[in-house]
Amino acid sequence: MTSSPLHNAGGWLARRAVLSGERVAVIELGRAEAERSLDYAALDARAARCAGFLRAAGVGRGDRVAIALANRAAFLEAVFGAARLGAIALPINTRLAPPEVRELLDDAEPAVLLHEGEAAPLVERACAGAATPPRRLSVPDAYEAALAASEPGFAVAPVSPDDPMILMYTSGTTGTPKGALLPHRKTLFNSLNAQLFFDLSSRDRVGVAVPLFHSFGLQILAIPALYAGASVVLQRHFEPVALWRAVAGQRVTFFGGVPTMFRALLAALDDPETESLDLASLRFAFTAGAPIPVELIHAFEQRGIVLKQGFGQTETSILCCLDARDAIRRAGSVGKPVFHAELRLIDPATLARAPDAWRDVAVGETGEIVVRGPITMIGYWRRPEATAETLREGGWLRTGDLASVDAEGFVTLVGRARELFISGGENVYPAQVEQAYAEHPAIREIAVVGVPDPRWGEVGRAFVVLEPGATLDAEALRAWGRERLASFKVPRSFVAVGELPKTVTGKIQKHRVAGEG
């Protein structure tokens, strides 16, 4: 398709500034009170100046702009500013350890890195060993000075719908991070799906307490809200009581969170600070990132709060949604497929064949979810083999998630074909954790699995074969992990075993390992 500025999602703010420049676009919160509010005219002007700074720093089409920020307007300005130039925004999980950040920098080779001022020591450690360290800019001080000195880049670069806009990393089963390359068309059609499912309009105030460096916060909540001309209410870091105060104080109409957040939010409703709050503005709350217990849905219903559900992944964003009218009746399901996507459940035994020979499972049978349509990624950054494994002929994308569908078309997740588990809404891939512990002098072999946890949904449990003469010191092992991994990836428990069960080819049998716990 011919390139055009109209295909560039970076131009959305400019068009909103013309249509309704006085409307509130972003509210940055302190404890629930607004620290700063930007209307669409101001947000567009700042994004344009961000584009001007990036251009002066040498950023051009296809270059990467890394963003390691908390939930603040500057994050969105950088995403839209980079897009205006045809560059690619690279959100970085601020919970990662310095070696993990360095790994992403070496893989993506961003030209510029925006980071929280308080994170300067972490960033310096990450960049110290990077092959090509990016230019670093701390937020807010250095960033604000750069915006003030920059010329606004008002021109929006022409792009095609398939040109990349965002590079978002998701770990692979090998333990090596993979960057999902997400095009402008995906941003558009994901916003359209969100608009339809959320009944999203310019009258909404959308609460964003999940991190913007995740697809959930950025591409399911914030960007669709800005596309619709709504107001985005940003909570810098999740605090349950403060979020309820924000709902009341800022008249939030809906917000999203992972299941572990909703456990804390339910408990916070009994806090004396929340008892007198007026939550009448809230149309519903939305959860995704992991399966949510049915009893939690019922508990919120008893409080008069509708809890919608969704399911997706970084490579696709929203795939299925359970609407409010079905939230209780079909609790446990992730709902029906979104409008702008084609979803099938395929017999895993047929997936090795060409797509035209795949077999769709019958009602009630388990199959792997595959999807195609404008919401899919382009592929994995510099990972042609992984791309070929996931993206198949005809535009089909294999999700690796197993599910069943009933006669009404409701999809229910059964499990994950890959070994990942989800802890507090964060994907954890055991191979990456095992790799971090491979050099520990007391460990000969290790296998990590996810086990149920009442607070986090799942946490890691490590089964270790110790070196002769070594003893199991769980706290020391956790400390080792925290130096090399994000805290949510560090196993919560360690179990010493004499040996790990393996196949005849030497592969560890994880299902048998989990049975030993």
Secondary structure, 3 states (H helix, E strand, C coil): CCCEHHHCHHHHHHHHHHHHCCCEEEEEECCCCEEEEEEHHHHHHHHHHHHHHHHHCCCCCCCEEEEECCCCHHHHHHHHHHHHCCCEEEECCCCCCHHHHHHHHHHHCCCEEEEEHHHHHHHHHHHHCCCCCCEEEEECHHHHHHHHHCCCCCCCCCECCCCEEEEEEEECCCCCEEEEEEEHHHHHHHHHHHHHHHCCCCCCEEEECCCCCCHHHHHHHHHHHHHHCCEEEEECCCCHHHHHHHHHHHCCCEEEECHHHHHHHHHHCCCCCCCCCCCCCCCEEEECCCCCCHHHHHHHHHCCCCEEEEEEECCCEEEEEECHHHCCCCCCCCEEECCCCEEEEECHHHCCCCHHHCCECCCCCCEEEEEECCCCCCEECCCHHHHHHHECHHHCEEEEEEEEECCCCCEEEEEECCCCEEECCEEECHHHHHHHHCCCCCEEEEEEEEEEECCCEEEEEEEEEECCCCCCCHHHHHHHHHHHCCHHHCCCEEEECCCCCECCCCCECHHHHHHCC
